[in-house]
Amino acid sequence: MAIRRREAEYKPLLYTTTIRNPERYKDFMCLLYKFNGQVLTNELIGEIEREFFKVGLYRPMRLPQSAKEKLKSTKTGEFSDIALSDQETLDILNMNDPLMNPEIKGHKEAGFDRGWPSRFQTQFSLMKTLGFVHYNIGEEIKFSETGYYLAHSVKIKVKGDIISREIIHPEYEQMAFLQSFCKQQRCNPFIRELNDNIPLILLLKVIRRINNNTLYGNCGISYKELPLLIFWKDNNDEALYNRIVQLRKDYGYNVPDEIIEEICVDEILGGFKSFKLKSIVSEYPDEFVRKMRMTGLISFRGGGRFIDINHNEDEKIDYILKTYSQYKKHNNEIEYFNYMSSIDKKLFSIETTKVTPKQTETLLKKWVDYYSWDTIKTELCNLAERKSSKDNILKFLAAPVRLEFLTALAIKSKLSEVKVIPNYTCDDEGLPTSTAGGKIGDIECFEHSNGILVEVTMAEGRTQTSMEVWPIERHLEAFKEKHTENSQCIFIAPTIFHDTMRQIKFVKMDTGNIIRPYPINDFIDFLDQATYLYQKNDCRI
């Protein structure tokens, strides 16, 4: 049966799908990879969805009571502390199936049956569009090279009812999204759009034009100007640049939201459709910035008021603009997927300009001067309560990255004499672009002749116990060998699970290594009173 498709139309760029949090993309892809090469059927989709239920990654509305009990300690979008049983996942699948429950309407996607098949399409349509995985009913699930990297940036295991999740290659995630966004054409066989540009290329070109104009202080495009790019119909970067220049002449940098709406909806799109004002000036730009930050090419200026090029990646950006600005349009899904799917090894052979430890500390001090201690405390408390940030910059950092950054800021803010060297990768403003790699500690601190390795995690419960303490012990041993025998570790998480405490006590008895565990709120209290970061008399265990 032929698939009925809507007529293509001009529309604003929108990446949002059912998977709202981009931090979760790699988790879904990791679990889906188990089925790579299998023929996609409605029955297989049921098996795939049950894998998501098992770890709590996806939680439908209707749940058996036993599943509710297991899931209640964690929030939607987080992994569960306890894996669901096979029977529980089957019950969830059946309870939320509109074919078995006529009162459930269930949505319908083109080419997929109503219910779970359409839900699967909604979950993975963006991954398909970005060239990570290809699938159709009756065809094999086919992961691309970029999809392989994304799926293998994280390791998820379920043993009995214990779930473990570990980010093992954060650089793979950035590699996958950078390669994809270099090529992603808005006008492609997977999306019914007439807009014809590569958003990342258009953004980079417009920023470079703006920065070449000496009137504008070399700080990039204003956040308030981003809707113009998001609604823009073609790849004419010069015309978009000129429209932004005119906008600045007319209104400066304080453009009324209603003017932005008028330009986007009436001037650019021709007024054929209305959009919510909040979506135009806030929701669409936020979503766009989050995706572009995943490439590592974008920095913030002016406290988040401007989006600029990360100059640590200038050489890489030169190559991208030279290689990908001209593109062939594909009308066939397979041709477009094959074009999107491969890794450009030359692109990833270009090295990022290294930030030295001295530069890292200088950049960190700049952010300590920018964020007050009260602000840092508030943002850390938000993480402890798993709340999102409303700060113009911090809201774009995923929770694990934000915790590493804020912890480094907190230590430097309260104990200025401590040398603080975070191991996360950062842009030219010192803002992290990903967490520290899995083979090294998160933050290295030095105080007189003492070394303090600081490890942070958002993991709680049994996941924390199974995934954190033994790697921390290995990192501490390597840290002591590299720097000083007189070293200890501080371990920070929203909460410290009781089994984690038992492991930490065992490490001290077995090796003499000291790991000082702090819930986030306790660490804030410690810094409020501490004179030294290193503690000779450990009272935490």
N, C-alpha and C positions, 0 to 999 in steps of 0.2 A: 504493500500500500504506500502510495506516495505521501511524503511528509508535507503537510500544509504549512507554509511559512508566511509570516506577516511581510508586507511590503517594507523595503528598506526606507529609512528616513534619517534626517539629521537629528542628532540628540546630544546632550551633554555626556562627557566621558564619565562612566561610573563603573568602578571595579567591585563594588559591594555585592556579595552573594550571601547564601545561607551561612557560610563560614565567615562570620563578621570580623574575627580577630586574625590578622595575617600571621600572628605567631603560631596559629593552629594549622596552617597549610601543610607544613612539613610533617606534622603528626598524622593528618589524614592520608598524606601520600605515603608515609612509612607503612601504615597499616594496609593500604591498598596494594602496596608492592608485593605482598604475599600472594596476590592473585594475578600477578603479571603473567601474560601468556595464556590465560584461561579465557574461554569463550564467554562473553557476557550474556547472561540470561536473566530473566526475572528471579529465578531461584538463586542464582549466584549473587545477585544484588542483595537478596535477603541475608545470605551468609556474610557478605561484606558489611552490611549495616550492623549485624550482630557483633562484629569485631569492634565497631565503634561503641556500641552499648556496653560491651564487656569492661572497657576501661573507663567508662563515664565520659568519653569525649563528646558523644552526642546523646542527648537525653530527651526523648519525646515526651509529650504531655502526660500520657497515660503510663503509669508504672505499677507493677505489683508491689505490695507493701514491703516485702523483703528487700526489693531493689531500692525502694525509698530509704529504708534504714541504712543501707550500705552507702548510699550517695549523699546523705544529708550532711555529712561533715565537710563536703566540698561544694563549690559553686558550679553553676552551669559554665561550660567551657574549660573546666579544669579536669584533670585526671582524678579518678576516684581513689580513695585510700584502700579500698577492697574491691577486687575484681568480681564482677557478677558471674554467676554460674551459667552453664549452657541453657538450663531450663529457664532461668530468669530472662536471658536474652531472647529466647524463643517466645516467651510470654509477651515481652515488650513488642516484638515484631508483630505478633498476632493482634494484640490489644489496640495497636495503632494502624492497622491495615484497613483501609476503607472498603475493601472487597469483603472483609469478614465483619465489618461494623458499618452498616449502611448510613448510620447517623454521622459518620465522619466523611466530610465532603472530599478532602484530599485534592491537591492541585495536579494539574496536567501539564507536562512539557511535550513539545513536538517530538515525535519519534519514540516516546516512552509511554508505557501504560500509566494510568492514574495510580497514585499511591507511592509505594516505595521505589519503583523504577524512576518515577518523575522526581522524587526526593533525591535520589542518587545523582541524576542529571543536574539538579540545582546545586548540589554540593560540589560537583567536579567540573562544571561547565567552564569556570574561569581557568582551572588547571589545564583543560583541553585547549582553550583559546590561547593560553600562554605557551603551548607546545610541550607541556610536561607529560601528558598522557593522552593517548587516543583510544576511543572506544565507541562502539555502536552496538545495539542489540544484535546478537548473532555473529559478532566479530570478536577477535581476540583483544583483550586489554593489552595495549602496547605502550610501555614506558619509553620515553626518549632518553637521550644522554643527559639532557638538562634535568629531566624528571628523576632520573637515577640519582643525580647529585642531591637534589632536594630531599628525596626520600631517605637518603643515607646520611643526611646531616644530623639525624637523631636516631637513637636506638631505643626501641620499646620492647619490653619483654613481659610476658605474663606467665608466672609459675605458680600453679595452684591458684590461690586468691591474692597473690602478691604481684603488684604492678611495679615495674621499674622503667624509668624514662631518663635517658641521658643524652644531652647534646654533645655529640662527639666530634663533629666537624662544622662549627659555625660558619667557616669560610665557604662551605659547599652551598649553603643557603644563599649567600650573597652572590656567589658565582652563577647560580641558576637564574636568579631574578635579574641580574645585570644582563646576562646573555639574552634572556627573553625580552626584556623591555627595550633592548637595542633594536629589536626586529619587529616588535608587536605593532601591527598595522590596525588602525581602527576599522578600516574598510576591509574585512576579511570574510571568508566563507562561513565562519561560525557565528557571526554577529550581523544582524540586519541593520547596518548603519551606512549612511552615505558619507559621513565625515571621512576625510582621506588624509591622514597624517600618522606619523609615529610620535606619540606624545612625548617620550623622553627626548627624542631628537629635536622636536619643536621647542621644548623647554630649554635645552642646552643652547640652541642657536639664539633664541630670544634673549636669554641671560647674557650671552657674549655680546650681542648687539648693545644691550643696555649698558654693560660694563665698559664698552668702548666709548661711550658718551661721557665725557669728563664732567658733565653737569650732575651726574647721578651717583658719584661717590663710590663706584665699583662695589656695590653691595647686592646686586641682583634684582630679581623681580619682587614686587611687594606681594605679600600674602593676599591683599585685597584685589590684586590684579589677576590672580590665578583663574578666576571664573572665566575670563575672556579666553584664555588658552583652553580651558576645559570645554567650552562651547564652540571653539574655532572650527570652521568647516574644512579647511584645507591645510597644506603644509607650507603656505606662504609666510615664512617667519618675518620677512621684511614688512609685510602689511600689518601683521600682528604687533610688531615692534612700533610701527608708526602710530597705531591706534593707542597703544599704551603711552607713548610720548604725548599725544594729544590729550589723553585723559589726565596726565600729570600737569600739563599746562592749564587745563580747565579747573582741576580740583586739588592739585598737589597730591599728598599721600593720604588725605582724609576724605576719600570718596564716599558719599552717602550710599548705603546699601541699595536704595531704590534706583540710583543711577546705574549701578552695576547690573541690576536686574533688567533695566530698560535696554542697556547695551546688549546683554547676552540674549535675551528673549526676543526683543523686537528688532534690534539692529542686525544681529548675527543670524538668528534663526528665522527672522521674518514674522514673528509673532503668531505662529500657527498653533502654539501650545503654551499653556501656563505651567509654572513650576513654583513650588514653595520657596519663599524668600530665604528661609533658613537653609534649605538645601543648596541654593545657588551660592550663598556667601559664606557658608560654614561647613556643611556636611560634605559636599562634593570636594572642596579644596582640602579638607582634612584627610579624606580618603586618598586623594591624589598624592599628597605629600607623604603619607605613610608608605605608599607603594614606591615612590621615587627614592625615598630614604633607604629602601631595601637594596638599592644598587650600590650604595656607598659613594655615589657621585655628588650628593647634595649636602650642603651645609646651611646653617641658619645664621643670619646676621641681625643685629639690632634687636636682640631679645626675642627672636622669632617673627619679627615683622617683615623680614625679607628672606627669600629663598635664593641661595646662590650656589655656585659651583664649588665643590670641595677641591681646592687647588693642590692638595696632595695627589690628586688623580688627573692633573692637567694632561699628562702624556697619554693616558688612557682615553680621555675625552677627545683629544685630537684624533686618535686612531678611530674611535667610534664615529665621529662626524665624517671623517674621510671615507670610511668603509660602508656605513649604513644609511647615509642621507639619501642616496638614490636607491630605490627599491622597486622590484617587480611585483605587481599585484597578481594574486593567485585566486582563481575562481573555484579550484578544486580543493576539498578538505585535506586529502592526503598530501597533495603537493605543498600546501601551506604548512601542514604539520611537519613535513620533512624539512622544510625551510627553517621553521622555528626551532626544531628539536636539537640541532647539533651544537656542540661547544666549539667556539672559535679559539683554538689553542694559542694563536698569536696574540689575541686580546688578553688572555690570562698569563702570557709570558711577560707582559709589561708590568714592571714592579711599581707598587705604590711608593710615593716618597715617604721614607721612614721618619717617624717621630721619635726623637731620642728621649731617653729618660729625663734629661734636663728640660727639654721642651715640654714633655708631658707634665712635669711638675709646675712649670711656668703657666701652662694653659689651665691646669687645675686651680692654681691660685687665682687666676682671672675669674673662674666661676665661683670660687669661695667669696670673692669680693662682690659678685653679682647677686648670689643668693644668700640672704641672711640666715643665721642659725635657726631662727624661728621657722623660716620657710623650709629649710632642710628637714627640721623635725616634723613639720606638718606632712611633708611629702613622704618621709619614711613611715610615719603613722598610717598614711593612706595605703602604703604597700603592706603594712602589717595587717590591715583590715581588708586588703585586696580591693581597694577602691582605685578608680582611674584618676589620673591627674588632670587638672584644668589649666595647668601652666602652658603657655604658648609653645614651649619647647619640650618640656618633660612629657607632655601627653603623646608625643610621637615616639617615645622610647618604650619598647616592650618592657614588661615588668622585670624580667631577669636583668636586662641591661640597665634599667633605671636603678635597680637596687645596687648594682656594682658602682655606678656613677655616684649616687647619693651617699653611699658608704664611704667612698674615697673623699668626697666633699666634707662629710661630717667629721672624719678624723682630722683632716687638714684645717677645718674651721676651728675646732676646739683645741687641737694640739699642734700649733703651727710649727713647732720645732721638729716634728716628726717628718722624715722624708717619706713621701707617699708616692709609690709608682704603680698605678693600675696597669694590668696587662690586657685590658680590652683594647680592640682596635678603635681608633678615633679619627675624626676628620680634622681639617686644619683649624677648627675652633676648639678642639679638645673634647668634642661631644662624641660619645661612643657610637660606633656603627654596628658593633656586635659584641657579644660577651667574650671573655677570655677563652682561649682554646682549652680543650679538655685535658691537655697534657701538662698544663702549668697552673699555678695558683692564681687566684683572682687579683689580689692586691698585695704588693710587697711593701712593707714598711720598715724603716730603720730609725732607731732611737739610740743615740750614743753607740755603744758596742753591741746592742741587742737587735735581733731581727724578729719581726712579727709578720707572719703570713696571715692575711685575712681572706677567708673563704665565705662566700655568701650563696644562698639558694632561696628560691621561692617554694621549694618542695617541703611538704609537711607529712606527718603520719608515717606509715610504713614505707612509703616511697623514699622518704628522707633517709630512713634507717638503711634501706637496702642499697642506696646509690651514693651516699655522701661520705661516710666516715672513712672507709678504706681508701678511696682516692685522695682524701684530705691527708691521711697519714703518709701516703706515697709522696704527695706534693711537699709536705713538711720535711720529710727525709731529704728530698732533692734540694730544697731550700737551704737546709742546714749544711749540706755538703758543699753547696755553691758559695754560701755567704759566711755564716757563723754557726758554730755548734750551740751558741747561746741564743736559741730561737724557740719560739712557741707559735701557736696558731690561735686565732680568734675565728669562731664559726658563728655566723649570723643567719637567722631564718625568721619568718613570721612567728613560728612557734617551734619549740624543741620537743620532739617526740620522746617519750620515756625510754623506748628501746634504743634510741640514738644516744641518750645519756649513758646507758649501760655499755654500749660499744666504746664510747669515749673513755669511760672509767677503765675498761679492759685495756685500751691502748696505753694508758698511763701505767698500769700495773705491768704490762708485758714489755713495753719499750722505754718507758720513762718520758715519752713525748707528751707534751701538754697541749691539749686542745680545749680552749675556753669557749663553751657554748653560750650564746645570748639570743633570746627572743629579741626582735627588733626594738621593742619598747624598753627592754632592760638595757640594751646597748646604748640607747639614747640617754637613759638615766646615768649609766656609767660615764659617758663622755661629759655629761653635765657636771660631774664631780671629780673626774680623774685629773691627776697631775701628769701621770705617765701612761702610755699605752701598754707598755710591757709591765707585767705584774709578777713579782718574785713569789709572792704567796698566793697561789691559785686557790680561790674560794668558790670556783664555779662547779667543781666536781668533787 
